């Protein structure tokens, strides 16, 4: 793959990932859609987009995906939407990204993967940043919503770990999205008293599912084989930054000192782990 195409596809994928946070936050803050409906519409539109892409490229889905991964995908999507009812775009993206990376790195440690001292220090720094962001104070995000976003990040970490050896990534993701849709509909039934829809909210949910999720994941899986593992991990450090910038520009969200310091600790700590991971 030509380098310019690699750069273009990688940039589009990162913008899509950051766009999910922005689209969800805008929808839940400025439209009448509720979090459960946003989740269901996002998953359904993402499943449809991915299914169309697979049919165009491969012709058939061939039964990819599994129910355990679909449950993890649903837990991520539901926790993500419910948390963004109150969290700012930057805080939500940072908590999500930190939890995803911490859970995957922690799993590697649990399985006996050897880490250098500076990698362990980086992991502890990132973990301290997450704790510091959630400590009580005037600028602290709501604890319940923060825990929901952390849970969403852990669920996405589990989903990512399960998908490492699952074969064709796009087909597997399509199958998991299709399985996650009926699970999300159960959430809608459970929360039907809070159900609320409007055209703008549905539009944001469809954009999040079809474009930022479905098309975004397809683009990322296309370019991923052309990137080294360290490059793929490192480039994702920009996602919370892009989400934060989008929140500032589009939603007028402030960046507090607490958030700035936590960002440096979390992203810096994760970068320390990733950039030295091969040196053993």
HURAUR-V975780 format. One record per residue. RES is the residue in one letter. SS is DSSP state (alpha for helix, beta for strand, coil for the rest). PHI is phi in degrees with one decimal (NA if undefined). Layout:
RES_SS_PHI + RES_SS_PHI
This chain:
X_coil_NA + X_coil_-58.5 + X_alpha_-59.6 + X_alpha_-63.7 + X_alpha_-71.9 + X_alpha_-60.6 + X_alpha_-63.5 + X_alpha_-64.1 + X_alpha_-66.3 + X_alpha_-63.5 + X_alpha_-62.9 + X_alpha_-62.6 + X_alpha_-64.8 + X_alpha_-66.5 + X_alpha_-63.5 + X_alpha_-65.8 + X_alpha_-62.3 + X_alpha_-67.3 + X_alpha_-61.8 + X_alpha_-58.7 + X_alpha_-63.3 + X_alpha_-64.7 + X_alpha_-63.9 + X_alpha_-66.3 + X_alpha_-64.2 + X_alpha_-61.7 + X_alpha_-62.4 + X_alpha_-77.1 + X_alpha_-93.1 + X_alpha_-116.9 + X_coil_-127.0 + X_coil_-94.0 + X_coil_-72.0 + X_coil_-93.3 + X_alpha_-64.8 + X_alpha_-66.0 + X_alpha_-64.8 + X_alpha_-58.7 + X_alpha_-60.3 + X_alpha_-63.8 + X_alpha_-66.7 + X_alpha_-60.8 + X_alpha_-66.4 + X_alpha_-66.2 + X_alpha_-69.7 + X_alpha_-65.0 + X_alpha_-62.5 + X_alpha_-64.5 + X_alpha_-61.2 + X_alpha_-64.4 + X_alpha_-61.5 + X_alpha_-63.3 + X_alpha_-64.3 + X_alpha_-66.6 + X_alpha_-63.2 + X_alpha_-68.4 + X_alpha_-89.2 + X_coil_-114.6 + X_coil_93.0 + X_coil_-153.7 + X_coil_-85.9 + X_coil_59.8 + X_coil_63.5 + X_coil_-76.1 + X_coil_94.0 + X_coil_-154.0 + X_alpha_-72.2 + X_alpha_-63.6 + X_alpha_-67.2 + X_alpha_-63.7 + X_alpha_-65.0 + X_alpha_-63.2 + X_alpha_-62.8 + X_alpha_-62.9 + X_alpha_-60.4 + X_alpha_-63.1 + X_alpha_-64.3 + X_alpha_-69.7 + X_alpha_-61.5 + X_alpha_-58.0 + X_alpha_-68.5 + X_alpha_-63.7 + X_alpha_-70.0 + X_coil_-76.5 + X_coil_-62.5 + X_coil_-119.2 + X_coil_-71.4 + X_coil_-72.2 + X_alpha_-58.1 + X_alpha_-65.9 + X_alpha_-62.8 + X_alpha_-61.9 + X_alpha_-63.4 + X_alpha_-67.4 + X_alpha_-62.6 + X_alpha_-61.9 + X_alpha_-62.2 + X_alpha_-61.3 + X_alpha_-68.3 + X_alpha_-60.5 + X_alpha_-68.0 + X_alpha_-64.2 + X_alpha_-67.2 + X_alpha_-72.4 + X_alpha_-67.5 + X_alpha_-61.2 + X_alpha_-63.5 + X_alpha_-61.5 + X_alpha_-63.2 + X_alpha_-60.9 + X_coil_-83.2 + X_coil_92.6 + X_coil_-64.3 + X_coil_-82.1 + X_coil_-124.5 + X_coil_-72.5 + X_alpha_-59.4 + X_alpha_-70.8 + X_alpha_-71.3 + X_alpha_-61.4 + X_alpha_-62.4 + X_alpha_-63.9 + X_alpha_-62.4 + X_alpha_-65.9 + X_alpha_-64.8 + X_alpha_-63.6 + X_alpha_-63.8 + X_alpha_-62.9 + X_alpha_-62.7 + X_alpha_-63.6 + X_alpha_-63.8 + X_alpha_-61.4 + X_alpha_-65.9 + X_alpha_-97.4 + X_coil_-61.2 + X_coil_-57.5 + X_coil_163.0 + X_coil_-62.1 + X_coil_-100.3 + X_coil_-72.8 + X_coil_-71.3 + X_coil_-55.8 + X_alpha_-62.9 + X_alpha_-61.8 + X_alpha_-71.1 + X_alpha_-63.5 + X_alpha_-65.6 + X_alpha_-62.5 + X_alpha_-68.9 + X_alpha_-62.6 + X_alpha_-63.2 + X_alpha_-62.4 + X_alpha_-65.5 + X_alpha_-63.3 + X_alpha_-61.6 + X_alpha_-69.8 + X_alpha_-62.3 + X_alpha_-62.4 + X_alpha_-59.4 + X_alpha_-65.3 + X_alpha_-64.9 + X_alpha_-68.3 + X_alpha_-86.4 + X_coil_-61.3 + X_coil_-115.9 + X_coil_-95.5 + X_coil_93.8 + X_coil_-59.4 + X_alpha_-63.4 + X_alpha_-66.5 + X_alpha_-66.2 + X_alpha_-63.1 + X_alpha_-62.3 + X_alpha_-59.8 + X_alpha_-61.0 + X_alpha_-69.3 + X_alpha_-61.9 + X_alpha_-60.9 + X_alpha_-72.3 + X_alpha_-74.7 + X_alpha_-60.7 + X_alpha_-63.8 + X_alpha_-65.7 + X_alpha_-64.3 + X_alpha_-64.3 + X_alpha_-63.6 + X_alpha_-62.4 + X_alpha_-63.2 + X_alpha_-64.5 + X_alpha_-64.4 + X_coil_-110.3 + X_alpha_-62.8 + X_alpha_-66.1 + X_alpha_-99.8 + X_coil_-63.6 + X_coil_-156.4 + X_coil_-134.6 + X_coil_-148.8 + X_alpha_-61.1 + X_alpha_-64.6 + X_alpha_-62.1 + X_alpha_-62.0 + X_alpha_-61.5 + X_alpha_-65.6 + X_alpha_-64.9 + X_alpha_-64.7 + X_alpha_-62.8 + X_alpha_-63.2 + X_alpha_-76.2 + X_alpha_-74.3 + X_alpha_-93.3 + X_alpha_-68.7 + X_alpha_-93.6 + X_alpha_-58.6 + X_alpha_-67.9 + X_alpha_-61.4 + X_alpha_-65.5 + X_alpha_-61.0 + X_alpha_-64.3 + X_alpha_-62.9 + X_alpha_-69.4 + X_alpha_-70.8 + X_alpha_-87.6 + X_alpha_-55.6 + X_coil_-61.2 + X_coil_-85.5 + X_coil_-106.0 + X_coil_-70.3 + X_alpha_-57.3 + X_alpha_-67.1 + X_alpha_-66.6 + X_alpha_-62.4 + X_alpha_-72.8 + X_alpha_-68.5 + X_alpha_-64.7 + X_coil_-71.9 + X_coil_-63.1 + X_alpha_-79.9 + X_alpha_-61.2 + X_alpha_-62.1 + X_alpha_-66.2 + X_alpha_-62.3 + X_alpha_-63.6 + X_alpha_-63.3 + X_alpha_-61.9 + X_alpha_-63.3 + X_alpha_-63.9 + X_alpha_-67.1 + X_alpha_-73.3 + X_alpha_-90.9 + X_alpha_-117.1 + X_coil_65.4 + X_coil_-78.6 + X_coil_-82.4 + X_coil_-107.1 + X_coil_-83.3 + X_alpha_-61.6 + X_alpha_-58.7 + X_alpha_-65.6 + X_alpha_-63.2 + X_alpha_-66.9 + X_alpha_-64.1 + X_alpha_-60.8 + X_alpha_-61.6 + X_alpha_-68.2 + X_alpha_-69.0 + X_alpha_-69.2 + X_alpha_-66.4 + X_alpha_-63.9 + X_alpha_-65.8 + X_alpha_-60.9 + X_alpha_-62.6 + X_alpha_-68.1 + X_alpha_-66.6 + X_alpha_-72.7 + X_coil_-115.3 + X_coil_-66.8 + X_coil_-84.9 + X_coil_-85.1 + X_coil_-130.8
